[in-house]
Amino acid sequence: MNQSKPSNHQLKIILTGILLFLIQVGHSQVEKNSELLRTIISKDSLLFNVGFNTCDISQFENLLSEKFEFYHDKDSISNKRQFLNAFRNGLCSSPTTFQSRRELLPESTAIYPLYKKEKLYGAIQIGIHQFYEKIENKKEAFGSSAKFTHLWLLENGAWKLTRSLSYDHQIKLLDTTISSLFDNESEIEKWLIENKVPTLGIGVINDGKLQQIKVFGELKKGVRAPYNTIFNVASLTKPVTVMVTLKLVSLGKWDLDEPIYRYWIDPDIAKDVNLKKLTTRHILSHQTGFSNWRGNNKDGKLHFNFEPGTKYQYSGEGLEYLRKALETKFHKTLDQLANELIFKPLQMNDTEFFWSKKTDESRFAIGYNNKGIAYETTKNKTTNAADDLLTTIEDYGKFLVSVMKSEGLSQKVSDDMMTNQVETKNGKYFGLGFEIYDLGNDQIVLSHGGSDKGVQTIFFLFPKSKKGLLIFTNVDDGYKVYEKLLTHYLGENGKKIIEIETKK
């Protein structure tokens, strides 16, 4: 059966036409308990719960108009005859009860009446449905979800489905309350205001490419945040330092397991016996024995709290120690090394370790506390290997794609980076520079977060499926929006990550 596939342009025209038609008609969504809604849902149930789910093709023959047309964004355009033939010879070709089951998500459904001279002649139904495929022993598994638009018309007093559009297919389960929120930019803006999140940046990676860049909210009252908003990303600085180091290791210019005292000795620990045991591997996996910052110690000096390599303790000091060793050996600053190995090759033109003349302050997302009060911006003038990187969603998204592909890394170094070096909690580990979530079924997630005054940032990378999610916020408690974002963009995997983080 030869059928032409609809182009994106064709589908856009069709969808735009329907939306304009709704605007011209001027009628709003019907009430949830209205007779029209009950009627259309009843027809929907006959069509799918009886017809589709049990392969009762007679239901389609009765409910589809002779003028019926079906538009599918992944497959084809069909008329009634073509649609019924495909259904009969495809999903319903087996003698078993069903090959696929459709489930309507009730809260996603909306009905809009169509009138001509105040007389009802039709209705438009929009919503989301999910499809489950038969696998074995009468079991089923989730197949896909999609949005749909149905045009129902009264023909000689009987409701007939005249147009059906199925689009935005996703291979993931959808939570309708979350999906509906993220399908509407004005709703997202409202949600951010309710949660007192001034600016939100989102980067979505699919098929190993940065697919979406979204920035919502305002930089300040009345000033909308642009797509290239510059954020301070706090500890998301660390993965950049990590990748500089791992690229040098892959080039044979640095050794993960060589004692680091050969290049740098901090005066505070010069006489400590643990000094000669400390290696780059310990630093990248946060097993140095250092506290997060020496300023946290009572005397303000650097100490080994335990022997390097014996247990986990997150430490920004470790990355700063590594910076000084790298700079001593290569006679270059860390930002110079990063520019050579990462920023310039990836064209990360809006990324800097510190404020400079080229920093566009008009695009900077000022940090806020949880009461909506802005912090005074600290404009650092020196490189810190662990904190205060300035970047955009686009730039850091490019970087994450590079990490996912292990660009510039040898196979051994890439394997080490993604291998558990130390357990931090049940189901969660540190590899070399990245936190690792074990989701089971041979699937891992690389992650790192950043937290400072007026900063909450995080990312998740799935090396196997080449997917990823990047989230920037500019408020103390920006983490409160993470759960909905993870559930929406990562589906079941997002829920697994949340479970690991919240379990005791």
N, C-alpha and C positions, 0 to 999 in steps of 0.2 A: 504494500500500500504506500504510494508516494504522497507525502504530505510536506508542504513547505514549512520551514521553521520560522516563527516570528522573530524579527530582528528586535534589538533593544529599542530602536527608534519606533517601530510599530507599536510595541507594548506601551511605550511612554505616551504615544498619541492616544491610545485606547484608554489608559488610566486617567490621563489628563482630561479627556473628553467626559468621562464619568464624573470626575470631581467637579468640572465646570457645570455639568448638568445638574448636579446636586445644588450648587450655588444658585443657579438660575431658578430652579424650582422653589428654593427658599424654605423648604420644610425641614425641621430638625428631627433628630432621632426620636422614635416613638418611646413611650413609657414602657418600663419592663413588664408591667402587667396588662398591657393593651391587647385588644383582640387581634389586631394585625400582627403583633409580634408572636402571639400564640399560634396564629395561622401559619406564618412563614416557618416557624420552628417545627411545627407539625409536618409541613411539606419537606423540610430538611431531613427530619427523622425518617420519613417514608423513603426518601431518596437514598439516604446513606445507611441508617441503622437496619432498614429492611432490604433495600436494594443493593447497595454496595457491599455491606458486611456479610450478606448471605448469598450474594450472586443471584438475586432475584431481578433479572434483567427487565421483567415486565414493569417494574416500578419506574425504571428509566424511560421505557417506551411510553408510559402513561403521562409522566411528569415533564418530559422534555418537549419543548415546542418544535414544530416542524422547521422553524427558523433557527433552531438552536446552533450556537457556535461556542466552541471551547478553546480558550487560549491558555497555553501552559508555557512558562518561561524557560523550561529545560527540555521541552519535547516538541510539540507541534501545535498547529491550528487544525481543529476538526469540526466538521458539521455533524449533524445527528447520526447519520448513517455510519460515518467513519468512526465516531466515538463509540457507538454500540458495538461495531465489529471489533475494535481494538479491545474493548472491555470483555467481550464474549470470548475472544481468542487469546487474551492475555491473562489477566488476573483470574478469570473464571474458566480457564481451559482445563483445570484440574477437577476431578470428581470430588475432591475434598470440600469441606464446608466453606472455607475462604482461604485466600492467599494473602490478603491484606485487610486490615480493619481500620476504619476511620473513626476518630473520636473528636467531636466538636468541643472546643473550650468555651463553655457557656459565657463566662465573663468577658470574652473578647467580642461577642456578637452584638451588632447594632443593626437596626432596621430603619430605613428612611422611606417614608411613603412618597408616592409620585401621583400628582393630581393634574387634571386638565379641566379647567373651568369648574374647579372645586369637586370634581368627580374623581374618585380613586381609580387609577387604571394600572398601578403596578407598585413595586417596592424594590429597593436595593438593599441587599444583605451583605454585610462585611463581617469578617471574623478571622479566626485562626483555627486550624485543625491539625491534628497529629495522626500519623499513620503507623500502624504496627504490622510487622511482617510475620507470617507463620514460619517457624523454624523446624521444630521436630517434636514428636510426642505431644502434639496439641499445644505446645508452648509458643509464645510469640515474643518478639523483640522489637524495640523501637526502631522505626525506619527513618522517618523524616517529619518535619513540620512545615507548614506553609500558610501564608495569608491567602484569603480568597475574597472575591467580590462576585455576587450573584445578582443578576437582573431577573426578577420575577414579574411577569405581565399577566393580566387577566385576559384570557381569550375565551369569548363566549361564556363568561361567568366562571371559568375554571383557571386556577393558578398554574402557569407553565413557566419552567425555567428557560429563558431565552438566550442569556449570555452567562458564561462562567469563565472567570479569570482565576488562575492559580499561579502564585508567584512568591518570590522571596523564600525559596525552599532552603531549609536548614537541616543539617544532620545532627540535631540536638533537641532535647526536650525543652519546652518553653514554659516558663512561669508567666501566666498572662498578666498578672499585676505588674511584674517587672518589665515584660516585653512592651506592654502598652505605654509604660513610662518612657522607655528609651526609643520608642517610635515617634515621639513628639517632642521637638526641641523646646517648645514653650513649657511643656510639663517638666522637662529636665531643669530648666531655669527656675521654675517654681520650686521644685524639689531641693535645689541647691540653696535657695533663699530660706526654705523651711529648716534646712540643716545647718544654716549659717556657714556655708562653704562659698567663699568669694569667687574662686576660680578653680575649675576642674579641667584637666587635660587628659585625654585618652588616646592611646595608640593601639591599634589592633593589627596583629601580624597573622597572615594566612598564607599557606603554601610558600613559606619562607620569604614573604615580601611584606613590607609595611603597607597594609591595604587601606587603613583609615587613620586619619588624624582629626580629632575633634577637641575643640577647646570651648568651654562654656563659662558664663559668668562675666564679671567685670573686674578690671584692674583697680578701679576706684569708682566712686559714685558717678554714673553716667558715662563711663568710659568702658566700652565693651572689650573684652579680652580677645586679641586677634589669634588666628590659628598658629602664629609663630611667637606666641607669648614666651618670654624667657623666665624660667623657674630656677630658684636655688633648689637643688635636689638632695642636699645633705649627704647621707652615706651612700647614695647611688654614685658618688665619686669613686668609692672603693673598687667597683668592678672595672673602671677604666684603668686604675693603677694596676689591678690584677692582670688585665689583658696586655698592658705594656710589658709587664714582667714575663708573662707566658710566651709572648712573641719573641722576647730576647732569649728565653730558654730554648725555644724552637729553632732559633738561629744559631744556637751553640755558643752564645755569648754570656750566658748566665746559668747557674746550676741550682736546681731546687733544693738539693741536699748538702750543699757546701756550707760550712759554718760561716755565718754572715759577719762575724767579728773581723774577718780578714779585710773587710772594706769599711766597716764603721763600728766604733765603740762609743756608746753614750757614757759620759763621765759618771753618771749616777750609778751605773752597774759595772764599772770597770774592774772592780775587785770581786765580783760575784762569780762563784764557780760555775754557775749555769750559763755564763756568757758564751762559752765555747761550744755549747750544745745547741744554740739557737740557729735554725735554718729558715730559708724562705718558705719551705713547705709548712713549717710551724706557723709562720706569719699568715700565710694565705688561708690556712684552715683554722685560724684563731686558737692556736694551742701554744702561744708564746709564754704564758705565765704572767703577762702584764695585765693590769687593770685597763678599763677602757681608755682613760686619760690619767696621766700622772697627777693632774690637779685634783683628782678624786682621793688621792692618798693624803693622809694627815700632814705629812711634811712636804707635800707638793713635788716629791721626787719620784723617779722611776724605780720600780722594784720588780723582782721576780716573786710572784706569789706562790708559784709551784714550778717544778722542773718542766722545761719545754717538752711538748709532745706527750704529756701524761694525761691531760684532760682539756676540755673546752672552756674558754672564757673569751668572750667577744672583746676585741681591743682595737681602737683607732690608733693607739700608740704603736701597735705592731706595724701598721701600714706606713706611718711616719718614719719609723725606724728603717723600713725597707727603702723608702724614698731617699733617705740620706746615704744609704749604702749604694744605691744605683747612681745617684748623682756624683758620688765620690769616684766610683769606678769609671763611669763614662764621660765625666767632665762636662755634663750637660744637665740642665734642670729637668725635672719631671715633665713640666709642660712642654719643653722642647722635644723630649722623647715621645710624648703623646702626640704632638703635632706631626712628627715624622712617621710614626707607626700607625696612628689611628685617625686623628682629626682631618688631616689633609687628604689621605687616600679615600676616606669616606665622605669628603666634602661636608664635614660638620662645621660649617662656617659660623654658627651661632653658639659654639661651645668653648668655654674658657674655665680655667681653674680659679681665676680671680678677676676682679673688675679692672678694666683697662679703658683706653680712649675709644675703642671700637664698640664697647658695650652700649647697646641702645636702651637707656634707662626708661624710655617711654613705653617699652614693651615688657618691662619687668613686673612680675607678680609679687607685690609686697606681701609680706607675711602678716597674719592676723592671729590673735588669741581667740579662744572659744566664745568670747563675748562680743566679737566683732571689732575689737580695738586693734589698730595697726601697730606693729612693732617698728621701731626705727631700723632702717636698713643698714646693716654693717657691710661696708664695701671693702672686703679683704683685698690686700695688695700683694699677697704672697701665696704660693702654692701650698695646699694641704692635701696630702695623698688620700685622706679619708673623708673629707668633708668640703661642702660649699661649692661644688661644681655648678656653673651656670650653663644651662642648656635649654633646648626646646624639645617638644614631643617628637618632631620630625628628626632632629639630630640624634637624640638618644634612641629613637626607633631604628635608625640606620645602624647604630652601634650594636643594638641587640640582635638584629638580623645577622650582622657579622659574627657575633658571639655564637649564635645558633648554628651557623655554618662552619664554625671553628676556623675562620679565615686567618691565615698566617700562622696556624699552629700545626705542629707535627702530629701524627696519629697518636703517638704515645702521650704527648702533653695534653691533647684533647681528651684522651681516655682518662688521664689522671684528674683533669678538671672536673669530669663528671662522675668520678668515683668517690664514694663515701670515705672521708678521711677521719671523721669523728662524729659520733651521735650527739645531737643537741637536745632531742626529745624523741619520744616514741613515734617513728615514722618520718623523722626529719633529721637531716645531717648537714654537715658542711663538707663540701668538696674543696677544690682549690679556688677560693674567692667567691664561691656561690653556694647559697643554701640549696639543699636538694630534698625535695619531697618524694617519697616513694609511694606511688598510687597503686602499686600492685600491677600484675599482668605485664611486667617488664616495662612499665611506663614511669618515667621520672619527670620532675619539673625543676628547672633551675630558677632561683629567685633571689631577690635581695630587696631590702627595704631601706628607707631613709627617714629619719625623724630629728627635727630640731625645732626651735621656736618658730612657729608659723610655717612649718614644713612637714608634710606627710606624703611620702612617695613610695612606690613599690612596682615591681614587675614580676611576670611569670613567663617562662619560656618552656615549650614542649619540644625538645630536640627531635623526637621521633615523628611527630605529626607536623612539625614545622609551623606551629601556631604560637601566639604569644599575646600578652596583654600588658600594657604600660599605663600606670595611673599616677598623675601628679596632682597634688592639692597644695594650697598655700594657707593652711590653718592648723592650729595645734591638734585638733581632733578630727582631721580629715579622714582618718582611718574608718570613721563610722559609715562612710559611703562604700567601703570596699566590698562588703558582703553582697550587696545588690549588684554591683558591677561584676563580681566574680561569677555570680549565679547566672546573670544575663549572658555574659560573653563566653564563659567557660563551661556552662551547663553542669553536668554531673561531676566533671573534674574540678570545677570550682567548689562544689559542695564538699568534695573529698578534702580539698585543701583547707576549707573552713573547719571541717571535722578534726583534722590533725591539729590545727591551731587552737581549737577550743577544748579538746579533750585534756583531762588532767592526768 
